[in-house]
């Protein structure tokens, strides 16, 4: 399982806001590694390197390695907290993963061939109902995106999840219907876009 980033960490046994503030003054962040039927492990990680990793993108979908006092843990970031004013990282939750781990991850949606899409060439608008799709995927094969081809999409067409090829071993968390991901709305079809979004929302 290839890691996309690696962070050096140290075990941490202090608690409380005062201890966390002291850490941040030293350029460190409190974090925790949990899961895989092992005890939770409180750690400290470098703020600068972690922030750079976050800003590269894919922080919540890429497998990483966190080395804690010489021992390496394969993890995926499951959550992080930002300061409400300064937008600085405050805390990170990491989940241990193995080759047999399945994860629930929001996978970004990507559209190709917009320039040749018949509906868009006729003045239509691409109405994206879902910018991400929640998927259950193997930890060692998290897809970067779900690709939808617009080459044949015309005015009024809807692209459902069945319009893309799902990665091996991956499946949407919604399994009871072929849900809508995007539509090609007619020119001036703002009402159509709203209706499509509302229809999808009521189905959930």
Secondary structure, 3 states (H helix, E strand, C coil): CCCCEEEEEEECCCCCHHHHHHHHHCCEEEEEEEECCEEEEEEEEEHHHHHHHHHCCCCCCCEEEEEECCEEEEEEEEEEEECCCCCCEEEEEEEECCCCCEEEEEEEEEEECHHHCHHHHCCCEEEECCCEEEEEEECCCCCCCEEEECCCCCCCCEEEHHHCCCCCCCEECCCCCCCEEEEEECCCCHHHHHHHHHHHHHHC
